[in-house]
Amino acid sequence: MSVELSLSIFATIVSLCGLILHFIRFRREKPNLHIEVTRFKHHFASAKVKKTELKIEFYVHNKGDRATQLNKLELQTYNQTQVLKDAVDAHKSIRQNCYFVVPSRIEKQKLQCSFVLYHTHGEKRFEATSEETPQSLLTD
């Protein structure tokens, strides 16, 4: 075997090892978000007004080794979006409040809703169940 061939095989093996180590580090350091819903309520106005207010309060826990920017929260069930501009550092948590107005009257005691939290490194899907409240959510 020639010296050039041996060196090229050695360089290929070293390059592959470096690539594998970089991929493992990337997978380990990515954000690992966990959502903890602390409060989720809805309120429909009077019989004349056809709108329903929804307010969700939740914590975003980043258990990963990389910070991420929160971009938006989408209420998929009713096609509503709320823009977010906060960042979550590695191994930190932040509290978020989002208020949605659905242009229809929803008269249910409990609402099961699907959410998608979009952030710099992907998206996090979660579900929550809303409790009906008699007062407006703007003053809450």
C-alpha positions, 0 to 999 in steps of 0.5 A: 500500500502506498503512503498516499493511500494510507494517509488519505484513508487515515484523513477520511477516518479522522474526518468521519470521527470529527463529523460524528462527534460534532453531530453528537454534540449538536444533538446534546446541546439543542434546546429541550423545551417542556411546557407547563400550563398553569392556567387556561380559561375562556369567557364568552361575552353576552348573547349579542357579541359573537366572540370568545376570549381565551387566556393561557398562562404557561411556563417554558422550561428549557432543559437543553444546553442551548438558548432559543428565541420564542417566535409565536404561539399558535392556537391551532384549534381556532386558527389564531396566532400570538407573536412572542419576543422572548428568549429562554436561556439554557437550563432556565424557565420563563413565564408566558401569558397569551390572550386570544379572541376567537370570532365565534361564541363557544358555549362549553364548560371545557375546551380542549385546544391544541397549541404549537410554540414556534422557536428558533430551533423548531416547534413544540406541540402541546394541548391544554383544557380550558375552564369557563370563567364568568368574567372578562379575561382582560382584567385578569 
